[in-house]
């Protein structure tokens, strides 16, 4: 894997610190394939696709859970297996870190380095499959797969 350091502008893209970090597992070429969005664009995308303002306000009336799994962030391969299966057939994904930060991400890049996109202490990170209503979000190390109702 090419380990050249590719830097994103953290003023334009506040979530860029994750991908600029020295311990980020994404290669230079992987990072070039990410499309980060500025705050106004991210907010518009969130409002169009997400039924709640914050993922911790999800309820049975707004989200239908089809699977719950706990992933160990120290075991990247186990998580990659889960995401490979859950994202089968998807080429591109929408990733949100709250309403203000979004990215369009190739599925293969995400699966390979899923733990650079989700962090163990996250409570408002959301993955949306591009061509379906299916989503995955996490609260710490617990991941929920399902879909928002009414969208």
Secondary structure as UniProt FT lines:
FT   TURN            10..12
FT   TURN            14..15
FT   HELIX           16..20
FT   TURN            22..23
FT   HELIX           28..32
FT   STRAND          35..37
FT   HELIX           39..49
FT   HELIX           55..57
FT   TURN            60..62
FT   STRAND          63..70
FT   TURN            73..74
FT   HELIX           76..86
FT   TURN            87..89
FT   STRAND          92..97
FT   STRAND          102..106
FT   HELIX           107..112
FT   HELIX           114..117
FT   TURN            120..121
FT   STRAND          125..129
FT   TURN            130..131
FT   STRAND          134..139
FT   TURN            140..141
FT   STRAND          142..148
FT   TURN            149..150
//
